[in-house]
Amino acid sequence: MAYNILKDDVEFSGVNLGNIEDMINDHADQTIGGTKTFSEMVTASVGVSASFFYGDGTGLTGLSEPAIVTYDGAATNRLIVGSYNSNVVSGAAGLSYDGSSLSVTGDVTASVNVSASAFQGDGNSLTNIGPSSLNLGAGLRDLAGNLEINLDPDAGLQVDINGLKVYTPNLNNLSSSAIAATDQFLVYDDDETKNKRLSVGTLSTYLGSTLNFATVAAGQNRIQFNDADELASSANLTFNSSTGLLSSVSANFQTIEVEGQAGQNTILTLDKGENSASYVEFRNGGAKYAEIFGTSAESFIIRTTSTSANFILRQGGDDLITFSNGNTTLDNNKVTINQELVVTGNMETASRIHSTTVQTASYSIAAGDEIILMNNSAVATASLPPISSDLVGIALTIKRTGAGTVHISGSNGIDSQPTIDISPQGGFMRIIAADFGGSNYGWAIIAKSGSF
């Protein structure tokens, strides 16, 4: 048990009930020395004042917000810049100052002026720099705010309103005489030790002894060509620019190639003189064996010049007509005569005029067949060839000579029927390949049955 010992006079305040609470003077000002520890909350209806407050201030309210709350990006020499929030500042990564140099990463802009004792670096984008602001040197000058080349006032280069020009004050006194060998001009010295003056005569001697100048061979209208690095010509090869005539006398050409241009129909033109013959000759070791020529009467002739040489018309690898000193041979294809054939001499044939074939079974008719005799004992089919433009007009005769039935069939149809039979034995059919318009091909019957 604890006891409070009271000495001397005790003054109670309040109602003087004698309680210990009445011993605390809560009316007059009091001074408390030493540290007082309260285990519970201390409250005041007005306020608590002190020179300093110590301890955790987490629960304090009503405090004014400080000027700076956060400092981001702190680093040595970085300058502090404001952020979107007035209580947050940052150390700018591209802006630093070490006490003597300000370093900026990025552009520096100013609404008025940027002043410095000197500017360094690329000035490519600078504008409105007056001539007086440039380091002009001896070759440039500031003329009324214009930057100009400072030129010697005597004859030489000069700048006028049209630009740089060669200035010759005595231009009207220049001589029009020919260049003399003693005339001189400046020559650049590659070792840059001194300027050189060179005379026209010295230059001519140097060029003549150093360079090879080709000489032009004499002869009016002659065509020049390279001959051992010299320009040569021949009287056998000339070109007249007035008439456009290329002339050659006994010239030997290995190859002449004439290439036409797109849209140009005429590639090679041979124009003979009036009332004269012109020749294109073919030779073998210098001896002519064939020629193409136009006579003075304008007949066109292709011929061999030797009666022992054959004259052949060929299509691809096939000889169509061979003319020899013995006879004329029609070699591969049959001959179709669309007009009258007039024979004034004797006509002989080594074989039958008509091509006849005898078949005893089914048969595919060839384009060269004319008469087909089907001598089959069993049923057989004679198949017609497909009609193309080169077969239009061909006529075929098909006769049944055997006891077997004969079917005639064709992809183009026969009188619009795919198949027609020949009966009885001894019957025949004569058909022709026709174009009924627009490449609409078909076989048409022009005779049938009866005796052959």
Secondary structure, DSSP 4 states (H G I P E B T S, - for coil): -------S-----TT----GGGGS--SS-----S----SS----SS----S---S--TT--SPPPPS--EEES--TTEEEEE-SSTTEEEEEEEEEE-SS-EEESS----SS----S---S--TT-----GGGS---SSEEEETTEEEE---SSSEEEEETTEEEEE-TTGGG---SPPPTT-EEEE--TT-SS-EEEEHHHHHHHHHHHS-PPPPPP-TTBPPEESSSSEE--TTEEEETTTTEEEESS---S-----PPTT--------PPTT--EEEEEEETTEEEEEEEE-TT--EEEEESSTTS-EEEEETTEEEEEE-SS-EEE-SS----SS-----S----SS-SS-EEEESS-EE--TT--EEEE--SS-EEEEPPPP-GGGTT-EEEEEE-SSS-EEEEEEEEETTEEEEEE-STT-EEEEEEEE-SSS-EEEEEEEESS--
